[in-house]
Amino acid sequence: MLSKFFKPRSVKKGSNTPEGSLDSKPAPSGHPLIEDPLLADLDADTVKVVPRDNHCITRKKISPSALKVLYKLDAEGYQAFLVGGSVRDLLMGGTPKDFDIATNATPEQLRELFRNARIIGRRFKIVHIRFGREIIEVTTFRAHHQPEQVSRDRSHKALKNLDSAHSSSGMILRDNVYGDINEDAVRRDFTVNALYYTIRNFLILDFSSGLEDIENHLIRIIGDPVTRYKEDPVRILRAIRFAAKLGFDIEEQTRKPIDELSDLLESIAPARLFDETLKLLSAGYGEKTFALLRQFRVGNFLFPATLDSLADGNSPENLLVSLALRNTDQRLAADKSVTPAFLFAALLWPALHKELGHDLVSTPPGLPELQHAANRVLDRQLQYTAIPKRFTIAIREMWELQLRLQRRNKRSVLSAYQHPRFRAAYDFLLLREESGEELTGLGQWWTDFQSSDADQQLTLANALGGRRRSRRKPRRKRSGNDS
């Protein structure tokens, strides 16, 4: 696949391999393409160099903001490379959403160079350079080092003075020791993300098997898989995410320890796992990703109640989750907005059903019963992924509105229609109906109601009638004679 994005080269006489192809050998010492003083520290014995004439990346496809950063750093005498997913996606003919840069400039030097720069992060310092609504993420080359081992419960204040630290289990707590590009390349997570593009001679540099693995559709971790997963268990999720996004297979040695080490995710903060879950399921390939999560044990550390509640086969609960993920993917493909609240409402719907012990149609619960069940489901989920309060409020309201949308009386219809969360609840109702819940045409009724004018809506509501309230009997006056 990749070969079609590389420019064909003439074949040397007596050779079956085009010059500059993916099968080219590492650049020899003194390679004219890397004699540039700013590239002098490249390990010419191991790096593969793809010259400009042999690849498809052009500056026209790179963000102008990223180019500004690259040229500014170059002008100031620093090394600067486009790195990671943007290089990979450009080589595969895609359009990257983000452009990341790696440099030998430190975060503090970057902040001095760019007035619009901000240093963020403690565990792994990075610099965000803002251009309007676009952010270019810049990292400093990381180095090999022997980190200090500290206990998991050591305070952030104690860690603040350390540039490098890891826990007794091997998880990185601080990683701010800087080095050169050769060291940085082996510190990256996967080979397909360890490709560097430089504006000096417009070269692509490959320090591992990145180009070959793109060609072979493989996600391969750099280094020993067990060690790398222990350093940062989120790499397990990233392996699954890239496999789903790119349609690649996870290389055997990279795949083998995933189930065994999945429980390491328990050491990751729920807030970070929520962010990672959004990357997994809200990036346009959520349905494929969720299927992979179910194949591994990983899903049990993100959505245990959901997976425990999902039956095998084409149950309405299974179909609802699949449809919600598919619809999210389709909306993103059409450049439409999506909300995490709707997605999580769908993902946790099977768990709500199980908590109630019955469905909402054949045995509708009272509102207090539904609210208590919703609280229990969400409280348990928050132990795994810290869903922000603004989303949990929306989830509760969408669930509660399902009861109100089911009630066929004038007062409930008019009240539900005026609710700020009505549209999301209506979409959720249609999703339930599409998944096979028997709602006796309720979705169509609400569709007709919305498409009607105000007078027609009132007529439809009046036709339902209202729930008659029993009147209290007037209290009988007591006589003044008590005897």
C-alpha positions in Angstrom: 0.0 0.0 0.0 2.7 2.5 1.1 4.7 2.0 -2.1 2.2 3.8 -4.2 2.8 6.9 -2.0 6.5 6.8 -2.7 7.8 8.2 -5.9 9.2 5.4 -8.2 12.9 5.5 -8.8 15.0 4.1 -11.6 16.4 0.6 -11.0 20.2 0.3 -11.0 21.6 -2.1 -13.6 21.9 -5.6 -12.1 19.5 -4.8 -9.2 15.9 -5.6 -8.6 15.4 -2.9 -6.0 14.6 0.7 -7.0 16.9 3.3 -5.5 15.4 4.9 -2.4 12.8 2.2 -2.0 11.6 0.9 1.4 14.2 -1.9 1.1 17.1 0.5 1.0 19.9 -0.1 3.5 20.7 2.3 6.3 22.5 5.4 5.3 26.3 4.9 5.4 28.6 7.1 7.4 29.3 10.3 5.5 26.0 10.1 3.6 25.8 13.4 1.7 22.1 13.8 2.7 23.0 14.0 6.4 26.3 15.9 6.3 24.4 19.0 7.3 25.9 20.3 10.6 22.4 20.4 12.2 22.0 16.7 11.4 25.5 15.7 12.4 24.5 13.7 15.5 22.4 11.3 13.5 23.5 7.6 13.9 24.2 7.1 10.2 24.8 3.3 10.8 21.2 2.7 11.8 18.9 5.5 10.4 17.2 4.9 7.2 17.0 8.0 5.1 14.3 8.6 2.4 15.3 11.6 0.2 12.8 14.1 -1.1 12.6 12.5 -4.5 11.5 9.2 -3.0 8.5 10.2 -0.9 5.2 12.1 -1.3 5.3 14.6 1.6 5.2 18.2 0.4 5.0 21.4 2.5 1.6 22.1 0.8 0.1 19.3 3.0 1.7 20.5 6.2 0.0 23.0 8.5 1.3 26.6 7.9 1.5 27.0 11.7 3.7 23.9 12.0 5.9 25.1 9.2 6.3 28.5 11.0 7.5 26.6 14.1 9.9 24.4 12.1 11.5 27.3 10.2 11.7 29.5 13.4 13.6 26.7 15.3 15.8 26.0 12.3 16.7 29.7 12.0 17.6 29.8 15.6 20.0 26.9 15.2 17.9 24.1 16.7 17.0 20.8 15.2 13.3 20.5 14.5 11.4 17.6 13.0 7.8 16.9 12.2 7.2 13.6 14.0 4.7 10.9 14.8 1.2 10.4 13.4 1.3 13.3 11.0 4.3 11.9 9.1 2.7 8.5 9.1 -0.7 9.8 7.9 0.9 12.0 5.2 2.9 9.0 3.9 -0.4 7.0 3.7 -2.1 9.7 1.8 -4.2 11.0 4.6 -4.8 14.5 6.1 -3.5 14.8 9.6 -5.5 16.6 12.2 -2.5 17.4 14.4 1.1 18.2 13.7 3.6 17.4 16.4 7.2 18.6 16.4 10.3 17.2 18.2 13.3 19.4 18.8 16.5 19.7 20.8 15.3 23.0 22.2 14.2 22.7 25.9 10.7 23.7 27.0 12.2 26.9 28.6 14.0 27.8 25.4 10.8 27.3 23.4 8.9 29.6 25.7 11.5 32.3 25.2 11.4 31.8 21.4 7.6 31.8 21.0 5.4 34.4 22.9 2.4 32.2 22.2 4.0 29.1 23.9 2.9 27.5 27.1 4.6 24.7 29.0 2.2 22.0 30.2 2.4 18.7 32.1 4.6 17.5 35.0 5.2 13.8 34.2 6.2 14.6 30.6 6.7 18.3 29.9 5.5 19.5 26.5 5.0 22.9 24.9 1.8 24.1 23.3 2.3 26.9 20.7 -1.1 28.4 19.9 -2.0 29.9 16.5 -5.6 31.0 16.9 -7.6 27.9 17.4 -4.7 25.6 16.3 -2.2 24.2 18.7 1.2 22.9 17.6 2.6 20.4 20.2 6.3 20.5 20.6 8.4 18.0 22.7 12.1 18.0 23.5 14.1 14.9 22.6 14.0 12.4 25.5 17.2 10.6 26.6 18.1 7.2 28.0 18.4 7.4 31.8 18.2 5.5 35.0 15.1 6.9 36.7 14.8 7.1 40.5 12.4 4.6 42.0 9.8 6.1 44.2 6.7 4.8 46.0 3.3 5.3 44.4 2.1 7.4 47.3 4.9 9.9 47.1 3.5 13.4 47.0 3.5 15.6 43.9 5.6 18.1 45.9 8.3 15.5 46.4 8.3 14.5 42.7 8.4 18.1 41.6 12.2 18.3 42.0 12.8 15.1 40.1 13.5 15.0 36.4 13.1 11.2 36.2 11.2 8.8 38.4 9.3 5.5 38.1 7.2 3.4 40.5 8.2 0.0 41.8 6.0 -1.5 39.1 8.0 0.3 36.4 5.5 3.0 35.6 7.0 6.3 34.6 6.2 9.1 37.0 8.6 11.7 35.6 10.3 11.7 32.2 12.1 15.0 31.6 15.7 14.0 30.9 16.6 15.4 27.5 18.9 13.9 24.8 19.4 13.7 21.1 17.2 12.4 18.2 18.8 9.0 18.3 17.7 8.5 21.9 14.4 10.1 21.3 13.5 7.7 18.5 13.8 4.6 20.7 11.8 6.3 23.4 8.7 6.6 21.2 5.9 4.1 21.5 5.3 2.4 18.2 7.5 2.1 15.1 4.9 3.7 12.8 5.0 6.8 15.0 8.8 7.0 15.1 9.3 8.7 11.7 10.8 12.1 11.4 10.5 14.7 8.6 12.9 17.6 8.4 12.7 20.8 6.3 16.5 20.6 5.8 16.7 18.7 2.5 13.1 17.4 3.2 14.3 14.0 4.4 12.3 11.3 6.2 14.3 9.5 8.9 13.3 6.1 10.1 15.3 4.8 13.2 13.3 1.5 13.5 11.1 -0.5 11.2 8.4 2.2 10.8 8.3 2.3 7.0 8.3 -1.5 6.7 5.6 -1.8 9.4 3.4 0.7 7.5 3.9 -1.4 4.4 3.0 -4.6 6.2 0.1 -3.1 8.2 1.6 -3.8 11.6 1.5 -2.0 15.0 4.8 -2.8 16.7 5.9 -1.4 20.0 9.5 -0.2 20.2 11.6 -2.2 22.7 10.5 -4.9 25.1 6.6 -4.9 25.1 6.3 -5.8 28.8 8.7 -3.1 29.9 7.1 -0.5 27.7 3.6 -1.3 28.8 4.7 -1.2 32.5 6.2 2.2 31.8 2.9 3.6 30.6 -0.1 1.2 30.6 -2.0 3.6 28.4 0.2 2.3 25.6 -2.1 -0.8 25.6 -5.0 1.4 24.7 -2.9 3.2 22.1 -2.0 0.0 20.4 -5.7 -0.9 20.1 -6.6 2.6 19.0 -4.0 2.7 16.2 -4.9 -0.8 15.1 -8.6 0.2 14.7 -7.8 3.6 13.1 -5.3 2.3 10.6 -6.9 -1.1 10.0 -3.6 -2.7 11.0 -2.8 -5.9 12.9 -1.1 -5.7 16.3 2.3 -7.5 15.9 2.4 -10.8 17.8 5.0 -9.8 20.4 3.2 -6.5 20.9 -0.1 -8.2 21.2 0.9 -11.1 23.5 1.2 -9.4 26.9 -1.9 -7.2 26.5 -4.4 -9.4 28.3 -1.9 -10.3 31.1 -1.0 -6.6 31.7 -4.4 -5.0 31.3 -4.9 -4.8 35.1 -2.1 -2.2 35.1 -4.8 0.2 33.8 -6.1 0.3 37.4 -3.1 2.4 38.3 -4.1 5.1 35.8 -6.1 8.1 37.1 -9.8 7.8 36.1 -9.6 11.3 34.6 -6.9 10.3 32.2 -8.8 7.1 31.3 -11.8 9.2 30.5 -9.7 11.3 28.1 -8.2 8.1 26.6 -11.7 6.6 26.2 -12.8 9.7 24.2 -9.8 9.2 21.9 -10.8 5.5 21.5 -14.5 6.0 20.8 -14.9 9.6 19.5 -12.4 9.7 16.7 -14.3 8.2 13.8 -13.6 4.5 14.3 -15.3 3.8 17.6 -17.3 0.7 16.5 -14.1 -1.1 15.4 -12.3 0.0 18.5 -15.0 -1.2 20.9 -15.0 -4.6 19.1 -11.2 -4.8 19.8 -11.7 -3.8 23.4 -14.1 -6.7 23.8 -11.6 -9.1 22.3 -9.1 -8.2 24.9 -9.5 -8.0 28.7 -8.9 -4.2 28.4 -12.6 -3.4 28.1 -13.2 -4.8 31.7 -11.1 -1.9 33.0 -13.0 0.8 31.1 -16.6 -0.4 30.9 -17.0 -3.4 33.3 -20.7 -2.9 33.9 -21.4 -2.5 30.2 -19.6 -5.7 29.2 -21.1 -7.6 32.0 -24.5 -6.6 30.9 -24.2 -7.2 27.2 -25.5 -10.6 26.1 -24.1 -12.4 23.1 -25.8 -12.2 19.8 -28.2 -9.5 18.5 -29.9 -8.4 21.7 -31.4 -4.9 21.7 -28.7 -3.8 24.2 -25.9 -5.1 22.0 -27.4 -3.5 18.9 -28.0 -0.2 20.7 -24.3 0.1 21.7 -23.2 -0.8 18.2 -25.6 1.6 16.6 -24.5 4.5 18.9 -20.9 3.9 18.0 -21.7 3.6 14.3 -23.8 6.8 14.3 -20.9 8.6 16.1 -18.5 7.5 13.5 -20.8 8.6 10.7 -21.4 12.0 12.3 -17.7 12.6 12.6 -17.1 11.5 9.0 -19.7 14.1 8.0 -17.9 16.7 10.1 -20.9 16.9 12.5 -20.6 17.5 16.2 -20.9 14.6 18.8 -21.3 14.8 22.5 -19.7 12.4 25.0 -22.9 12.5 27.1 -24.9 10.8 24.4 -22.3 8.1 23.7 -21.9 7.3 27.4 -25.7 7.3 27.9 -25.8 4.5 25.2 -22.8 2.6 26.5 -24.2 2.5 30.0 -27.8 1.8 29.0 -27.4 -2.0 29.2 -26.0 -1.6 32.7 -29.0 0.6 33.7 -31.4 -2.1 32.4 -29.6 -4.7 34.5 -29.6 -2.5 37.5 -33.4 -2.0 37.2 -34.0 -5.7 36.6 -36.4 -5.0 33.9 -36.9 -2.8 30.8 -38.6 0.5 30.6 -41.4 -0.5 28.4 -43.1 -3.6 29.8 -42.6 -2.5 33.4 -41.9 1.2 33.5 -40.2 2.2 36.7 -41.2 5.2 38.7 -38.9 8.3 38.4 -37.3 7.8 41.8 -36.5 4.2 41.0 -34.9 5.2 37.7 -32.9 8.0 39.4 -31.6 5.7 42.1 -30.6 3.1 39.5 -28.9 5.7 37.4 -26.9 7.0 40.3 -25.6 3.6 41.2 -24.6 2.9 37.6 -22.8 6.2 37.2 -21.1 6.0 40.6 -19.6 2.7 39.7 -18.5 3.9 36.2 -16.8 7.0 37.7 -14.4 4.6 39.5 -13.0 3.7 36.1 -13.5 6.8 33.9 -14.1 10.1 35.6 -16.9 11.4 33.5 -17.2 15.2 34.1 -20.3 16.4 36.0 -21.7 18.3 33.0 -21.9 15.0 31.2 -23.3 12.9 34.0 -26.1 15.5 34.4 -26.9 15.3 30.7 -26.9 11.4 30.9 -29.3 11.4 33.8 -31.6 13.8 32.0 -31.6 11.8 28.8 -32.5 8.6 30.7 -35.2 10.3 32.7 -36.7 11.8 29.6 -37.2 8.3 28.2 -39.9 7.8 30.8 -41.6 11.1 29.9 -41.4 10.4 26.2 -43.2 7.1 26.8 -46.1 8.7 28.6 -49.1 9.2 26.4 -50.8 12.2 28.0 -51.0 15.9 27.1 -49.2 17.3 30.1 -46.2 15.0 29.8 -45.9 15.5 26.1 -45.9 19.3 26.2 -43.5 19.3 29.2 -41.0 16.9 27.6 -41.0 18.8 24.3 -40.0 22.0 26.2 -37.1 20.3 28.0 -33.6 21.6 26.9 -32.4 18.0 26.5 -35.4 17.0 24.4 -33.6 16.6 21.1 -30.9 14.3 22.5 -33.5 12.3 24.3 -35.6 12.0 21.1 -32.5 10.8 19.2 -31.9 8.3 22.0 -35.5 7.1 21.7 -35.0 6.5 18.0 -31.8 4.5 18.7 -33.7 2.3 21.2 -36.4 1.7 18.6 -33.9 0.9 15.9 -32.1 -1.5 18.1 -35.2 -3.6 18.5 -37.0 -2.3 21.6 -40.7 -2.6 21.1 -41.9 1.0 21.6 -45.2 0.6 19.6 -44.4 3.4 17.1 -43.4 5.9 19.7 -40.5 7.2 17.6 -42.7 7.9 14.6 -45.3 9.7 16.8 -42.6 12.1 18.1 -41.2 12.6 14.6 -44.7 13.6 13.4 -45.2 15.8 16.4 -42.0 17.7 15.8 -42.8 18.2 12.1 -46.2 19.7 12.9 -47.0 23.4 13.4 -48.0 24.7 16.9 -51.8 24.2 16.2 -51.3 20.7 15.0 -49.1 19.8 17.9 -51.8 21.0 20.3 -54.3 18.9 18.4 -52.1 15.8 18.7 -51.5 16.5 22.4 -55.2 17.0 23.1 -56.1 13.8 21.4 -54.0 12.0 24.0 -56.1 13.3 26.8 -54.7 14.0 30.2 -54.3 12.1 33.4 -57.3 12.9 35.5 -56.4 14.0 39.0 -58.6 12.6 41.7 -60.1 15.5 43.7 -60.0 15.5 47.4 -63.4 15.3 49.1 -64.0 18.4 51.1 -63.5 17.9 54.8 -66.7 17.7 56.7 -67.2 20.3 59.3 -67.3 19.0 62.7 -70.2 20.0 64.9 -69.5 22.1 67.9 -71.1 19.5 70.2 -68.2 17.2 71.4 -70.4 15.2 73.7 
